[in-house]
């Protein structure tokens, strides 16, 4: 479960361009074969922009960085102890958005 707060910049009725930045926090569950093996926390930062092509369609680009720290050590199927020593996993994502706006 993730909660994110975004700040929108340049949002005016005159321009179709919107830039945004956000921060998020999450509770992460990890496991194999539909079973939960450990839980953790994740913190993230987001930045991006969208351009409204019309009243019902917009395109955008978003970049996201997340750091996840599992709280309970666990072993994977290979027998290696994971999430030990307090090291966080950091991941980055770059996404293209195509959003349809409507009711």
N, C-alpha and C positions, 0 to 999 in steps of 0.2 A: 504494500500500500504506500503510495507516494502522495505528498502534499506539496504543491508548488505555488509560489507567489511571483507574479510577473509585474514589471513596471513597463508601461507602453510609452514610447516617445514619438513625437511628431504625428500624433493622431489628431488630425483636423479634418473637417468636412471638405476642405479645399484640395487636399492632397490624397492620393491613393496609397501612399507609402507609409508603413508603420514599422518602426524598429522597437525591439523589446529586449529586456534582460530579466532574468529570474533566478531565484534560489529555491532549493527543494530539500526536503528531508523525507526519509522513507524507512520502513521496516522491511527487511529482506529475509525471505525464506529460501533455503537451498536444500536440495535433496536429489535422490535418484529413484526411479521406478515409482513415482507418485508418492513417495514418502519423504517427510521433512527430516533432514539430518541435523541442521543447525539454523540459527537465526542470527541476524545482524542488523546493523544500521547503515544507512547510506546517506551521504550528503552530496548535493549536486549544484551546478551552476549552468545556466542556459543563456544564450544570446542569439538573436536572429532578427530577421526582417521579413515582412510580407508586402506584397503589392496587389491591390484589388484591381482585377481586370474588368470587373463589372459588379453588378449588385449581388450576384450569387456565386462568384468564383474568384479565388485568389491563389497566387503562387508565392512560395516563400523558401527561405533557407534558414536552417537552425543548427547551431553547434552546441553540444552538451558535453560536460565532463562530470563524471560521477566517481566518488570514492566510497567503497564498501568495506566494512570491517565486520567480520563474523565474530560473534561473542563466545561461541562454544566450539572448541576444537573438535574436528571430526575426521574420520578416515573415509577416503573414496574407495571405489572398487579395486584399486591397485594396491591398497594397504598402506598408502603414504598418509601420514598425519597432516592434515590441512588446517589452516587458520590458526597456527600456533605462533606465538611471538609478537603478536600485535601489528603485523604488516597488513595494510589496507590494499585492496585491489582497486586500481584506477583504470577507468575506461573512458574513451572519448568517442563521440558519435557525431557524424555530420549527416544531416537529412534534408531532402528536398520535399517541400510541402505542396500538395495540390488539394485545396479545401473547397468543398461545395457548401455554400451558406444558404440556409433556408429555414423553413419552419418545421 
